[in-house]
Amino acid sequence: MIYSPDMKTDKKRILAVIPTSTLTQRQLLEGLLAYAHKAAHDRWQFHLDLRDLNRQRLKNLASWNCAAIVAYILSRREREDFLATGLPAVFIEPTLTKPLKGLPRNIVQFVNDHYAEGETAADYFLRRGFKSFAFIGTSKPTPWSDARERGFTRRLSAGGFKVHPYPQLTAQEQNDFALESRRLVRYLKALERRTAIFCVHDRRAQQVIATATAAGLRIPDDLAVLGVDNDELLCELTVPAISSIPVDDRARGEEVGRSLDNLLAHRPQKRSYVTRHTAVLTRTSTDTLAISDPFVSRALTYARSHLRDHPTLEELADAAGCSKTYLNLLARRTLGRTVKEELTNLRIKAAIELLANSRASVEEVAQHCGFCNASHLAMRLKAERGRSPRDYRR
């Protein structure tokens, strides 16, 4: 039988316009499709416009009998075009800093609280004892980058600290990183040592780390670097690995699917959703910078990078450049505990962060953090924190 769009069907036809070039976009699509598979697999039919090289648009939504739209909005013109169809729609609005007012009642908006992400970064650095701060935003000015900078700057200003702003780029620099990199090197070298840098996203953090290390600056000994998104491929393969604010958009994608379901069923629901991200996943790029003793700092930086390998006290002392006895003495003086006790503490903290902010299995978390297996991890968490892996995963 030859398919025709005019054939009778009980399924609602949904246009989903979601690019997949970034991790958060792929997570959104994954969450939406997961909800559809679980709750509406026999009721919806998608046309996926992924804005890729093989993009195939739906230019006449009426002829396809489209029932609703899910769209990742990147411009005002695009939003207006979708609104002009009159169809129920769920808009994911990454460029907005707050929901728009006055939209039709059949429109639901999802926005990020970018200001709160700046506050999260500031609180994280303050807890780790930093005193000097910097912010590096997008190469071209964007409202959401400005919002993250404002949240970061104002939270630190309330504590009596200043943020060293990265200068606005020229038009030529905005379009050519080879040109910008010269300015970036000068800026990074002019910062005080032990400055905490908040980068607007992980890709910017990768640029900063690569540029800094090529210029002879040490990460995290000279500069600490924090990104946003927790793109695990990018974060883990950058050297040193990037600490990041996780943005789990898979959960948001499922909420998008639920909102779409409510729209199509004419059920009452919220008109807008604002997502806040308040966790930080620590990796090497922000590790131990605020520890005053350089020997202990080097030892713990090495330890965090080699948790899986069960580093010995001798290996840590070699990394620090001192004897085992002296390292233990310095650790007691600086941290109030032995190197072995701190190594256990590092493993537990790393496991807790992975359980809370990643989708790795408990067994994978245990192996990554140097525990024998999931049971060993569960036993240590119970003994040290009185909680189970399941508690932290929740």
C-alpha positions in Angstrom: 0.0 0.0 0.0 1.3 3.4 -0.9 1.3 5.9 2.0 -0.5 9.2 1.5 -0.7 12.1 4.1 -4.5 12.1 3.4 -4.9 8.6 4.8 -7.1 8.4 7.9 -5.1 8.0 11.1 -5.8 8.5 14.8 -2.3 9.7 15.5 -1.6 13.3 16.1 1.1 14.7 13.8 3.8 16.7 15.6 6.4 18.9 14.0 9.6 18.8 16.2 12.2 21.4 15.2 15.2 20.7 17.5 18.8 21.0 16.4 21.3 18.4 17.7 24.6 20.1 17.4 25.1 20.4 21.2 24.7 18.0 24.1 21.8 19.9 25.7 19.9 19.9 22.4 20.4 16.1 22.0 19.3 15.6 25.6 16.1 17.6 24.9 15.3 15.5 21.9 16.1 12.3 23.8 13.8 13.3 26.7 10.9 14.3 24.3 11.1 11.0 22.4 11.4 9.0 25.7 8.2 10.6 26.9 6.5 9.9 23.6 7.6 6.3 23.7 6.5 5.8 27.2 3.2 7.8 27.3 2.1 8.6 23.7 3.8 6.1 21.3 0.5 5.0 19.9 -1.0 8.5 19.6 1.8 10.7 18.1 3.6 10.8 14.8 6.7 13.0 14.6 8.3 14.8 11.7 11.8 15.6 13.0 13.5 18.7 11.6 17.0 18.5 13.2 18.5 21.4 11.3 21.3 19.2 10.0 22.8 18.8 6.6 20.0 16.6 5.4 17.3 18.9 6.7 13.8 18.3 5.2 11.3 20.9 6.2 7.5 20.8 6.4 6.6 23.9 4.4 2.9 23.4 4.4 1.8 22.2 7.9 -1.9 22.3 6.9 -1.5 19.8 4.0 0.3 17.4 6.4 -2.5 17.9 9.0 -0.1 19.0 11.7 -1.6 19.1 15.1 1.1 20.8 17.1 4.7 22.1 17.1 7.7 21.6 19.4 10.4 24.1 18.5 13.8 25.1 19.7 13.6 28.9 19.1 16.7 30.7 18.0 15.3 34.0 16.7 12.3 36.3 17.0 11.4 35.8 13.3 11.3 32.0 13.8 9.0 32.4 16.8 6.7 34.7 14.9 6.5 32.2 12.0 5.4 29.4 14.3 2.9 31.7 16.1 1.4 32.6 12.7 0.3 29.0 12.1 -2.1 29.3 15.1 -1.2 25.7 16.1 -0.6 24.7 19.7 3.1 24.8 20.4 5.8 24.2 23.0 8.7 26.6 22.6 12.2 25.9 24.1 13.7 29.4 24.4 17.5 29.2 25.1 18.1 32.8 24.2 15.6 34.3 26.6 16.3 35.2 30.2 12.6 35.1 31.3 9.3 34.0 29.7 7.6 36.4 27.3 4.2 37.9 28.2 1.1 38.2 26.0 1.5 34.9 24.0 -1.6 32.9 23.0 -3.0 30.5 25.5 -2.1 27.5 23.4 1.7 28.3 23.7 3.9 26.9 26.5 7.5 28.3 27.0 10.6 26.7 28.6 13.4 29.0 29.5 16.6 28.8 31.6 17.3 31.0 34.6 20.7 32.0 33.3 21.1 34.5 36.2 20.8 31.7 38.7 23.6 29.8 36.9 25.9 32.7 37.5 24.9 32.7 41.2 25.7 28.9 41.3 29.2 29.5 39.9 29.8 32.3 42.4 28.7 30.3 45.4 30.8 27.3 44.2 34.0 29.4 44.0 33.3 31.1 47.3 32.9 27.8 49.1 36.2 26.7 47.7 38.0 29.8 49.1 38.8 31.8 46.0 39.3 35.6 46.3 39.9 36.7 42.7 37.3 36.1 39.9 36.8 36.5 36.2 34.0 35.9 33.7 34.4 35.0 30.0 31.2 35.0 28.0 30.2 34.2 24.4 32.4 35.6 21.6 29.4 37.6 20.3 27.1 39.4 22.8 24.0 37.5 23.8 21.3 38.2 26.4 21.7 34.8 28.2 25.5 35.2 28.4 25.0 38.7 29.9 22.5 37.2 32.4 25.0 34.6 33.6 27.6 37.4 34.0 25.2 39.5 36.0 24.3 36.6 38.4 28.0 35.8 38.9 29.1 39.4 39.4 26.3 40.5 41.7 26.5 37.5 44.0 30.3 38.1 44.3 29.8 41.9 44.7 27.4 41.2 47.7 30.4 39.5 49.3 32.7 42.4 48.7 34.5 40.9 45.6 35.1 42.2 42.2 35.0 40.4 38.9 37.6 41.1 36.2 35.6 41.4 32.9 36.8 40.0 29.7 36.9 42.9 27.1 34.3 43.0 24.3 35.7 41.6 21.1 36.0 43.5 17.8 33.9 42.3 14.9 37.0 40.7 13.4 37.8 38.9 16.6 34.3 37.7 17.0 34.6 35.8 13.7 38.2 34.6 14.0 39.5 32.8 17.1 43.1 33.1 15.8 42.7 36.9 16.2 40.9 36.6 19.5 43.4 34.2 21.0 46.0 37.0 21.2 43.7 39.1 23.3 42.8 36.1 25.4 46.4 35.3 26.2 47.1 38.9 27.3 43.9 38.8 29.4 44.7 35.5 31.1 48.3 36.5 31.8 47.2 39.7 33.4 44.9 38.0 35.9 46.1 37.3 39.5 47.3 33.8 40.1 44.7 31.8 41.8 41.8 33.5 39.9 38.6 31.6 39.5 37.2 31.9 35.9 33.5 31.3 35.1 33.1 30.5 31.4 29.7 30.8 29.8 29.7 27.2 28.6 32.0 24.2 28.3 33.2 25.0 24.8 34.4 28.4 26.0 36.0 26.7 29.0 37.9 24.4 26.6 39.1 27.4 24.6 40.3 29.1 27.8 42.1 26.0 29.1 43.8 25.2 25.8 44.9 28.9 25.4 46.1 29.2 29.0 48.2 26.0 29.0 49.7 26.8 25.6 50.8 30.2 27.2 52.5 28.4 30.1 49.7 29.0 32.7 48.9 26.0 34.9 45.3 24.8 35.4 44.2 24.7 38.2 47.4 25.9 40.0 47.4 29.4 38.4 43.8 29.7 37.1 40.6 27.6 37.9 38.1 27.2 35.1 34.4 26.3 35.4 32.0 25.8 32.5 28.3 25.1 32.0 26.5 22.1 30.3 28.6 19.2 31.6 29.2 17.9 28.1 31.0 14.7 29.3 32.8 14.1 26.0 34.2 17.6 25.9 34.8 17.9 29.7 36.6 14.5 30.1 38.8 14.8 27.0 40.1 18.3 27.8 43.3 18.3 29.7 42.8 19.1 32.5 39.2 17.9 32.7 36.6 20.7 32.9 34.5 21.2 36.0 31.0 22.2 34.9 27.4 23.1 36.0 25.3 20.1 34.7 22.4 21.0 32.5 20.3 17.8 32.4 18.0 18.6 29.5 16.7 15.1 29.2 14.5 15.7 32.1 13.4 19.0 30.6 12.7 17.2 27.3 10.3 14.8 29.1 8.6 17.8 30.7 8.2 19.3 27.2 6.5 16.0 26.1 4.2 16.2 29.1 3.3 19.8 28.3 2.6 18.8 24.7 0.3 16.0 25.9 -1.6 18.5 28.0 -2.0 20.9 25.2 -3.4 18.3 22.8 -5.8 17.0 25.5 -6.8 20.5 26.4 -5.9 20.0 30.1 -5.0 23.0 32.3 -1.3 23.5 32.8 1.4 26.1 33.4 2.1 28.6 30.6 5.8 28.7 31.3 8.6 26.7 33.0 11.8 28.2 34.3 14.7 25.8 34.9 17.4 26.5 37.5 20.7 24.7 37.6 22.3 24.7 41.1 24.8 21.8 41.1 28.4 21.7 40.1 30.4 18.6 39.0 34.0 19.1 40.1 36.8 17.9 37.8 40.5 18.8 37.7 40.1 22.3 36.3 39.0 23.7 39.6 40.7 21.2 42.0 42.7 22.3 45.0 43.5 25.7 43.8 42.4 27.3 47.1 44.7 25.1 49.2 47.5 27.3 50.3 50.2 24.7 50.6 51.7 24.0 47.1 52.9 20.4 48.0 49.4 19.4 49.3 47.8 21.1 46.3 49.9 19.2 43.8 49.4 15.9 45.6 45.6 16.3 45.6 45.4 17.5 42.0 47.3 14.3 41.1 45.0 12.2 43.4 41.8 13.5 41.8 43.1 12.7 38.3 44.0 9.2 39.3 41.3 8.0 41.7 40.5 5.0 39.5 44.2 3.9 39.7 44.4 3.7 43.6 47.4 6.1 43.9 49.7 5.2 46.8 51.2 7.7 49.3 54.6 7.3 47.6 53.1 8.2 44.2 51.4 11.3 45.7 54.6 12.4 47.4 56.4 12.0 44.1 53.8 14.2 42.4 54.1 16.8 45.1 57.9 16.8 45.1 58.5 15.9 48.7 58.8 12.9 51.1 55.9 10.8 52.3 56.5 11.9 55.9 56.6 15.6 55.0 53.5 15.4 52.8 51.6 13.8 55.7 52.8 16.5 58.1 51.7 19.2 55.7 48.3 17.5 55.1 47.6 17.4 58.8 48.6 21.0 59.1 46.6 22.2 56.1 43.6 19.8 56.0 43.4 18.5 59.6 43.8 14.8 58.4 46.3 12.4 56.8 46.8 12.0 53.1 45.1 8.6 53.2 42.0 10.1 55.0 41.8 12.9 52.4 42.1 10.4 49.6 39.1 8.5 51.0 37.3 11.8 51.3 38.1 12.7 47.7 36.8 9.3 46.4 33.5 9.7 48.4 33.0 13.3 47.2 33.6 12.4 43.6 31.2 9.5 43.8 28.5 11.7 45.4 28.9 14.2 42.6 28.7 11.6 39.9 25.7 9.9 41.5 23.9 13.2 41.8 24.8 14.8 38.4 25.4 12.0 35.9 23.7 9.0 34.5 26.6 6.6 35.0 25.6 3.4 36.7 26.5 2.8 40.4 29.1 0.2 39.2 30.6 2.7 36.8 30.8 5.4 39.5 32.5 3.0 41.8 35.1 2.0 39.3 35.7 5.6 38.3 36.3 6.7 41.9 38.6 3.8 42.9 36.2 1.6 44.8 36.3 -2.2 44.2 32.6 -2.4 43.1 29.1 -1.0 43.7 28.8 -2.9 47.0 32.1 -1.5 48.3 31.0 2.0 47.4 27.6 1.5 49.1 29.3 0.3 52.2 31.7 3.3 52.4 28.9 5.8 51.7 26.9 4.3 54.6 29.9 4.3 56.9 31.1 7.8 56.1 27.8 9.7 55.2 25.0 7.5 56.5 23.3 7.4 53.1 23.1 5.0 50.2 23.9 5.5 46.5 20.2 5.5 45.8 19.7 8.5 48.2 22.2 10.6 46.2 20.8 9.5 42.9 17.4 10.7 44.0 
